[in-house]
Amino acid sequence: MGKRFTRFSASAVAGPQGLAEWASRINSVRANGAARALELAKVLSAARRRLPRGAWARLWRGQAIPFTRRTGDMLGTTGTTLGRTQ
């Protein structure tokens, strides 16, 4: 038998409110290494959906996120796709 995966939903990822809180959450998940890449993708997807217009871009300019916005976009898209396919 294969592994069972739980269905991802927007409510499954607790959502911080401000940019600093999102940055802290992103950095915390990323610090756990490559084993948590899918969780990071889900967190980035949730952040992109929940932040108000323009805040996603400000997240990359004003916070200490250790990768580029492009990487964040790609991981966020992966998280969105995972949410639709599971």
Residue pairs with C-beta under 8 A, 6 or more apart in sequence:
5 86
6 12
6 86
7 86
8 42
8 79
8 82
8 83
8 86
9 83
10 46
10 49
10 50
10 83
12 42
13 42
13 43
13 45
13 46
15 46
15 47
15 50
16 22
16 24
16 25
16 47
19 51
19 55
19 58
19 59
19 62
19 63
20 63
22 47
22 51
22 59
22 63
23 59
23 63
23 64
23 65
25 43
25 47
26 40
26 43
26 44
26 47
26 65
27 64
27 65
27 66
29 36
29 39
29 40
29 43
30 36
30 40
30 66
30 67
32 39
37 75
38 78
38 79
38 82
40 75
40 79
41 75
41 76
41 78
41 79
41 82
42 79
42 82
42 83
43 79
44 72
44 75
44 76
44 79
45 75
45 76
45 77
45 78
45 79
45 80
45 82
45 83
46 79
47 56
47 59
47 76
48 56
48 72
48 73
48 76
48 80
49 80
51 59
57 69
59 65
59 72
60 68
60 69
60 72
65 72
